[in-house]
Amino acid sequence: MNLSSGRDRQPVFHCYSYFRRTPYFVPLLALALLFAASLPLRATPDKKNQQLGRLLYGKVLDQRDNPVPNAVVYLTNSRTHAVKTYIIGEDGTYRFPGLDTVDYEVYAQYNGHKSDTKSVSQFDDRPQVYIDLKINTQ
């Protein structure tokens, strides 16, 4: 048994029933839902092109610009003093991906010989930093 009178109805339901009777309600509602569903897809960057952090890469070369295989590259975070190492392959390249935007120092060592220490500044806003490290192997 319904004890409520017709005056107890909320105006929102009344408006909804009015819009539901209009011929454009269903297509407009479908279009609005489609647009709302596509917003997160547009706001998400392309993950293939997005690189997390900065990339430091380069080559370890001798005095004649030949690669120095088996050299070790040392990367020091100037804030935490954490050290990462990379052992060079035959092509002489090294690669440190995903670095935080802080100051770093990098150098290479081979058979007791050491390259000059190079710095990467936190204010350098390049996403990829290329540095060659030269070791005098003689």
Buried (B, 14 or more C-beta within 10 A) or exposed (E): EEEEEEEEEEEEEEEEEEEEEEEEEEEEEEEEEEEEEEEEEEEEEEEEEEEEEBBBBBBBBBEEEEBBEEBBBBBBBBEEEEEBEBEBEEEBBBEBEEBEBEBBBBBBBBEEBBBEEBEBEEEEEEEEBEBBBBBEBE
